[in-house]
Amino acid sequence: MKQFLGRVMAAALGVVVGAFLIWTLIIGAASSSVESEIPSECVLVWNLTAPITERGLFPGIAGMVQGLGAPMSLQLVIEALDVAAADDRIKGLFLKGPASGIPGWASLRELQQALVRFGGEGKLILALFPSAAEKEIAIAAAANKTWLEPFGSVEVNGFSAERMYWSEGLKKLGIVVNPLRVGKYKSAMEPYFRDSMSAEAREQTLGYLTDMYEVFVDDSEAIGRFPQGALGQVLVDGGVVDSDRAAELGLIEGEAWRGDIREALMHLAAEEDDPITISLEAYLANWRAESEQPDSKNPSVGVVFVEGNIVDAEDDSQASGRLIADRLRDARLEENVVAVVLRVNSPGGSATASELILREVELLRQAGKPVVASMGDVAASGGYYVSCAADEIFAHPNTITGSIGVTGMIPDVSGLTEKLGIRAETVNTSPSADLGSPFRAPTEAEMSTIQELTNRVYEVFLDRVASGRGMQKSEVQEVAQGRVWSGKDAKEAGLVDSFGSFDDALNRAASLAGLESEWTMSIFDTEPSDWDIAIASLIAEEVDFVPPQWDLGVQQLGAQLTAETIQSQTRSRVLMRMPWDLVIR
């Protein structure tokens, strides 16, 4: 027995010692890159497959293990590019594609503008892609020289959106979806009760796709690197051209291997053997370590993120209504915070959670602290709901917004369970005690009751928008009905005040608060632990692809989003949500 206990104790001690050594190695590896200095002459390298989100690193190790990569914050990437543009040690920028880490088109627009500013300081930008579609072409428009790898092609053929419809398949399985919605354009639940796209869904989708494509072409050609009309010529040529034709059109230099770019990089870094390079992630870490901490006594503009599905649960990997409301309250109670920017990248979700967030926005304004909403790729339905009470709303022309409507569903799987020989027996104290049970069909009276609740939420939605935007309810009704708008059309409809970046919104919030002297930015978010940062640093060095769960724009895998929608529905019968499962190519 003593021998057995001795072995157990020895094994336990070994585990503890081993864990300590691993932890020491991780911390050492993570901190070594931060402590090393930036070389005096080097080229910044940005791997465009590295995932980018609004918040950057998700709190908690689970998020990193699931994603197999540590995302960078969009605003920190932009800030790093701006700092590098003025950093004499950085001689140029090398972009490696594909651009799969860039989440959506509004984010891409902000990054494209940051690259233009970088090049405007006289620094060369070189890019290499396996092939180039619209995202890569938008990046190439800001680069001095772009190459494709051998056998690469350029594809500029417009935007296309696909949506899966499950109705017939669900019927064959014995599953019936009983939809609830207000607004003829509110199409989030259509795939569950229709076998094809409605005319209204097709109309709104074509509308914002057309606007988004026009913004892409106009922005890319306005920079001046491409000959006028070159992008349109690719479309005339069939939408896809090889590298020779792309070079003729002036879109790229031609074909090259990665090794061929080495010579150009050597000229930039003035190194005969191997050009000295530093990754964007490493530069960002070093720059933040070198930066002086702002004076905490200075007034500040608070920043709170609303990213992902808006949910009731305290789930920090999504937009938790409770957690975001807590952060807004913290900003309200913080004496040095004089204004707040609400950065929104969300398709909506729970009506209750959205109301929690909106209430705190109203309390901030009542406390005399201006709130400016800054919309990212998507700020629709519940994402618009939480924004509408802000003093001002900033968006991009290609932001997806609007979707002022309400939807929901009650699934009935009794047909499936009957086919499988499974029965659910229920004991009720009243006829509707099991309302919402998926094992029976809802009665007409029950559907009528829940539809009335849905209608009430819609009326509240209209009231909130009318109050926040200073519009008549009838005016809101005209642009509501669940219709999804591009930022361009939303501005014309009075749902958005200005076009501008996150920085524009930040400066506007400071201006509304009357800040003229020095002020700082305070981010209210969960701080990642040392363990999170250490693991993320190690993972980031090994992973060279972008997992689909980091793609937070309107580009989502339909099956993945369907599961998320169903999970959300089990927690809240009434949703403020847009049809975010469109796959845009």
Buried (B, 14 or more C-beta within 10 A) or exposed (E): EEEEEEEEEEEEEEEEEEEEEEEEEBBEEBBEBBEEEBBEBBBBBBBBBBBBBBBBBBBBBEBBEEBBBBBBBBBBBBBBBBBBBEBEBBBBBBBBBBBBBBBBBBBBBBBBBBBBBBBEEEBBBBBBBBBBBBBBBBBBBBBBBBBBBEEBBBBBBEBEBEBBBBBEEBBEBBBBBBBBBBBBBBBBBBBBBBEEBEEBBBEBBEBBBBBBBBBBBEBBBEBEBBEEEBBEBBBEBEEBBBBEBBBBBEBBBBBBEEEEBEEBBBEBBEBEEEBBBBBBBBBBBBBEEEEEEEEEEEBBBBBBBBBBBBBBBEEBBBBBBBBBBBBBBBBBEBEBBBBBBBBBBBBBBBBBBBBBBBBBBBBBBEEEBBBBBBBBBBBBBBBBBBBBBBBBBBBBBBBBBBBBBBBBBBBBBBBBBEEEEEEEEEEEEEEEEBBBBBBBBBEEEBBEBBBEBBEEBBEBBBEBBBBBBEBEEEBBBEBBBBBBBBBBBBBEBBBBBEBBBBBBBBBBBBEBBEBEEEBBBBBBBBEBEEBBBBBBBBBBBEBEEBBEBBBBBBBBBBEEBBEBBEEBBEBBBBBBBBBBBBBBE
